[in-house]
């Protein structure tokens, strides 16, 4: 075999080896529409779904912002009495609300304070509750019309209209009759309160003139609804409503500055000796927290201890 043949065979052998080495590289298929290499599918193992609860940003190591009502508030008076924040010292009852508490003059002030502070707690009339805050259970019972009606919700109080029986103005007397009538009590239920008694139909007295009604900021929204409906039957009557707190309304009724006082707490003995009263509805006092707070239940003892300052951190009520 001559040299040229040997060289030719070697070149063929080398070429064959190159083709074998490249044989596993299959040319990429092209997309007939674009003449570009077609995308290849890859099989991925799906990630396992987490069964853990979503994390919350609420920091239980933060201090509790205690929001209360002002001293003239009937809601405060009822709340501290029912929860035990008001305690007897000798012959006197003393409001032991912590000095760190932030006092608000109106229900809307409490709502705003709790809505804007993630670590706040407050209390308001159940009828004033809205979606900006969360009403928590107390002793495992949710505050509702039903639980106030069956008395299973532990923090509840009457809405009172108080007045001097002697010389009662005819318009004031007729307004009281309307509030206790079937129409008036239906309004109370529509506004989220619990009706009282066995109401009868209202018969308009066709009166004219004006009176003043003074007192509780919690009762005021319901009274405004009463007055609106009452004036449909008695268009010649003017009723001035002054929303300035239960204690002020009671004193106005005693002094004669108002024909009717509104109170969201029971009368004290001295007040009751000078005034008559009518319960126009029953109301729950809702304990509220910020929407970011995961808390959903407190005992009466925990509520008391928060409001007297014995519990100061959210971690203490987990």
Residue, then its C-alpha position, 0 to 999 in steps of 0.5 A: x500500500x503506497x503512502x497516499x492510500x494510507x494518508x487517505x484512509x487516515x483522513x477518512x477515519x478521523x472524519x468518521x470519529x468526528x461525526x460519531x462525536x457530534x451525533x448526539x447533537x440534534x439540530x433544533x426544530x424551527x417554528x414554521x411560522x417564524x423560522x426561529x428555533x422552537x421553544x422546548x418544554x421543560x418539566x418542573x416539579x411543582x413547589x409544595x404548598x405551605x400549610x403554615x398560617x400567614x404571618x401577622x405584623x401585629x407585635x404583641x410586645x407593644x404596649x396597649x393604648x387604652x382609650x376611654x370616654x370622658x368623665x361625663x359620659x354615661x357609656x363610661x359610667x356604665x362600662x366601669x361599673x359593669x367591668x369592675x373598673x369602678x371600685x369601692x373605697x370606704x363609702x365611696x365608689x372610685x373610677x380606677x381607670x388608668x391615668x395613661x388612658x386617652x379620654x375621648x368626648x364622643x363616640x366618634x372620637x373613640x372610633x377614630x382613635x382605635x381605627x388609627x392606632x394599631x395597638x389601641x382598645x376602646x369601647x362604644x355603643x353597639x349601635x354605633x359599631x362600624x366596619x372600621x374597627x373590630x368588636x371582640x367577644x367578651x367571655x366568648x360571647x359576640x356582641x349582637x342584638x340577639x346576645x343583648x336581648x337574651x342577656x348572654x352578652x355581659x356588658x349591656x345597659x339601658x338607654x334612658x329618657x329622664x324628666x320631671x314628672x310634675x309639670x311635664x311639657x305636653x310635647x315632651x310627654x308625647x315624644x316619650x309616648x312615641x319612643x315607646x310606641x310600636x313605631x318608635x321601638x321598630x326604629x330602635x331595632x332598625x338602629x341595632x338596639x333591643x326593644x323594650x316592653x310590648x309597644x302599642x301603636x302611636x296616635x299623633x297629638x297634633x301639637x305645636x311648639x318646641x322643647x329641648x332634649x339634652x344628654x348622652x352622645x350614645x343615645x343621641x343618634x337614636x333620638x335623632x331618628x325618633x325626632x325625624x319620624x315624630x316630626x312627620x306626625x307633628x310637623x309644627x313641633x321643634x325639638x332641639x337636641x343637645x349632645x353633651x353627655x349623660x351627666x349634663x343631660x341629667x342635670x339639665x333635666x333637674x334644673x329645667x334647662x331641658x325638658x328631657x335628659x338622655x342617659x346611657x347609664x342608670x341614675x344615681x340615687x340622688x338623681x333618681x330622687x328628683x327625676x322619673x325615667x323611661x327605658x327606651x332601648x337596651x344597648x350593648x357596650x362593644x369592646x373594640x380593637x384595631x382591624x390589624x389586631x388578631x385578638x378575638x376574645x377577652x374575659x371580664x377580668x382581663x378587660x378590667x385589668x387593662x383599664x386599671x393598668x394592671x395589664x399594659x402589654x398585648x403579650x399579656x393577653x395572648 
